[in-house]
C-alpha cells in the first residue's frame, strides 16, 4: 500500500467512525430510555460489545497469523488508551457522575482482570489457567449487567414507542455500529501501512497506532456523549469496553491460536504494568467521591504521555 492510499484510507476511516459514533450514541441513549435500563448498563453491555469489535477483529487475525505481540499489544494498549486518554478527556471536559453500586462492581472486575493478566503472564506467556480465569471474570461481568438490566427494566419507567420509531432506531444502531467497525478497520490497516513505511517495530505499532486506532469508537462515543451530556453512558462504555478487551479478546486469541500467548519481555516490563497502574489511577479515586475531576483527567493524560515516552 502506497503512502498516498494509506492517507486516503485513514481519512475515510475517520469520517466513518465519527458519523457511526454519532448514530450509535443516539440509538443507545434511546434504547436506555425506551427500556428503562440505566445508561450505565447500556454502555457496559450493548455499546461496549459493538465498539470492542475492532479490537477483537484485529487481535484474533493477528493471533491466527502468529503475530502474538500484536494481538496482546492491541488489547492491552487499547485499555491503556481508553483509560489514560479517552476517560481523561471525559473527566477534563465533563463532570462524570457515577452510580456508586454499579461502578464499584465493574471497577473491581476490571482491576481484577488487569491483575490476573499481569500475574499469569510472569512466566512469559498467558497460560490456559489465566485465560480461563479471565473468561470467568467476563461471564461474571455480563451476568451482573443482565441482572441489573432486568431489575431496572422492571422498576424503570419506559417512554412511549411506536413500531416505526423502534425500527428507525434499530437501523440507526446497526448503521452506527457498522460505520464504527468499518472505519476502525480502515484506520488500523492504513495506520499499520504508514507505520511500516516509516520502519516502526511491530510491538510499538500495536500498543500505539493500532491500539489508539481501534479505540477510536470509544473516543467518538465518549466525545458524542460529552456533547449530549450523557456522562453515565460515557463511563459505562469505557469500563465495559476495557473489561471486554482483557477478559474476552485475549482468551479468544489464546484459544484460536491453540497455545498459551507468548508475552514479550517489553510487554511484561512496561505495557502490562502501565495498564494496571493507569487503571488504578483512574478508578480508585472515584470509589471515594461522586465525580471525576479535571485534575484527575490531567493526571491520566500525564501518565499516558509518560508511558508513550518510554514505549517510543
N, C-alpha and C positions, 0 to 999 in steps of 0.2 A: 504494500500500500504506500503510495507516494505521500509526501507531507501535505501536498495540496488537498488530496482526497481526505486525508485524516482530519484536516482543519474543517472542511465542509461537513463531514460526518459529525464532528464534535459540536458544531453549531446546531445542526439538525437535532442532535440528541438533547441539547439544552432546551430547545423550543418544545420538543415532545414532552420532556419531563416537567417543564414549568406548566404547560397547559393541562397535562394529565393530573398534576398535583392539585391544581385549582378545581377541576371537576371532581376529583376524588374526595377532597375535604368537604365540599358542598354535599356530596352524596352521603358521606359518613356521618356528618352532623345531622342530616335529615333522618338517617336510619336511627340514630340515638333518640331523637325527639319522637319519631313515629312509634318506636317500640317501648319507650320508657326506660331504656337502658342508659346509664350514665355515659357521658362522652369518654371518661377514663377507660371504661371497659371496652367500648368500641375501638378505641385507639390501641388497646393492648391485645386485641384479637384480630378483627377483620382488617383494619388498616395495616397493622404490623405484618400480618401474613402476606398481604399483597405487596407491600413495599419492601419486604425482605426477599422477594423472588429474585431480583437481580443478583444479590449476594449468593443465593442458593445456586442459581444457574452457573455463575462464574466459578464458584468453588467446586461444584460437582464436576464440571467439564475439566477443570484443572486437575482434579484428583484422578479422573479417568485417564488423563493423558500422562499421569505420573508426575505432574508438577505440584507436589505436595506443599512446597514452600508457598506457592501462590495461593493454594486452597486455604491454608491456615492463615497466611498473611492477610488475605482479603477479609476473612471472617473476623479475626482479631482486630485488624486495622479499622474495620467498619465500626466496631463497638467503640474503639478509642475516638474515632472521628465523630460518631454520633454524640458521644458524651463531651469530649473536650472542645468540639467546635459547634455542633448544632444545638445541643442543650445549653451551651454557654451563650449562644446568640439569643435563644429564647429568654434566658434569665436577664440578659442585658436590656432587651427591648420590651419585655412584657413580664409583669409580676406573675409568677406561676403559682396559683393556688392549688393545693393538693387535698385529696380526700385521704386523711391520715391512715385509716384502717387498710384500705386497698393499697396505698402507697408502701406502707411498711412491709406488707406481704411480698409485693413484687420486688422491692429493693432487696429483701432478704434472699429471694431466689436468684436475683442477678448477681449479687455478691458471692453467694454460694457457688454459682456456676463458674465465675471467674476464678475463684479459689480452687475448685476441683480441676479446672483446666490446667492451671499452673502446677498444682500438686501432682497430678497424674502424668505430667509431661517431663518431670525432672529426670526420668530415665533416658530421655532423648526421643521419646515417641509417645503420642497419646494412645494409651493402652485400651484394650477392649473394655476392661473394667471401668476406666474413666469415661468412655463413650456411653456405656450403659447407664452410669450414674447421671450423666448429662441428659440422657433421654428420660430418665425418671423425673428429673427436675422440670423438663419440658412438659411432661404429662401432668405433673402437679400444677404447673402454671396454667395450662389450658383448662384443667378441671376446675381450678379456682375461678377462672374467668367465666366459665359456663355456669357455675353455681351462682356467682354474683349476678350474672346477666339474667338468669331465670328468676332469681329473687326480686331483682329490680323491675323486671317485666311485669311481675305480678303486682308489685306495690306501686309502680310508677303510673303517671298519667300519660296516655297517648294522645297525640294530636290527631285530628280528623284527616283521613286519607281517602283517596279515590284510586280506582284501578289504573286510570290513565296517569295520575301523578306517580304512583308506585312504579309503573313501567318506565316512566321517564327517568326517575331517579336510579333505577337499576341500570338503564342504558348509560347514564352518566357515570355510574360507579364502574361499569365494565370498561368503557372507553377511557376513563381516567386511569384505571389500573393498567390497561394495555399501553397507553401513552407512556406511563412511568417505566414499565418494563422494557418496551422497545427503545425508548430514549436512553435509558441507562445502559442497555447493551451496546448501542451506538457509541456512547461515551466511553465505555470500557474498551471496546475494540479500537477506536480512534486514539484514545489515550495511551493504550499499550503500543500502538504503532509509533506514536510520537516519542514515547519513552525509548523504544528500541532504536529509533532514528538517532537519538542523542546518546545512545550507549549506556542507559541506566540499567543496573543489575535487576534481575527478576524479583528478588525479595523486596527491594526498595520500591519497585513498581507496584507490588502487591499491597504493601502497607500504606502507600501514599496515594498515587494516582488512581489505582483500581479501587482501593477502599473508599476514597472520597467520591469517586465516580459512582460506585454502586450505592453510596449513602445519599446521593442527591435526591432520591424520592423522599427520604426523611427530612432533608433540608427544605425541600419545596413544601411539603405538607406542614412543616413547622412554621415557615415564613407565612404561608397562607393562613394558618391558624392564628398567628400573631395579628395579621391584618383583620381577621374576622373575630378576634378576641375569644378564641376557643382554646384557652390555656390548658384545660384538663385533657382535651384531645391531643394537644401537642406533646405533653409529657407522657401520657399513656402510650402514644405511638412510639416514642423513643425508647422507653423502658421495655415495652413489648418486643420491639424490633431487636434490641440488644439481647434479650433473653433468647430469642429465636436464633440469632447469629451464633451464640455459644452452645446452646443445648440441642439444636436441631441440625444446623448446617454441618458442623464438624463431625458429629456422629454419622450422619448420612455419608459424608465424604469418606470416612473410615470404612463404612460398610461397603460402599460401591468399589473402593479400591481393593477390598479383600485383605487388608492388613492394618496394623497399627500405623497411624500417621506419623512419619518421622518429623521431629521438631528440630530445627537448626539451633546451633549454639547462640546465634544472634537473637533469634526469636525468644529463646528461653531466658536470655540475659536481659533483653531490653523490651521486646514487644509485649510479651505476656505480663511482666511486672508493671509496665506502664499502663496497660489496660486495666489491671486491678487497682492501681493507685489512683488513676484518674476517676475510675468508677466510685471509689470510696470518697474521694474529694467532692464528687458531685452529689452523692446520695446521702451520706451520713449527716451533714448539717441539716438537711430537710426533715430528718427524723425528730428534730428538736424545735423546729419553727414551721410556720404555716406557708411561707413563700420563699422562693429563691430570690436572691438579691443580685444587683448589678455587680457588687464586689465579688461575689461567688462566681458569677459568669466570667468576669475578668481574670480571676484566678485560674479557672479552667482553660481559658484561652492561653494564658501564660504557660500552664503545664503542658498543653498540647503543643505549643510552639517549641518548648524545650525538648519534647520528645522528637519532633521532626528535626530539630537541630542535630540531635545525636544520631538519628537514623541517617541523615544525609551527610 
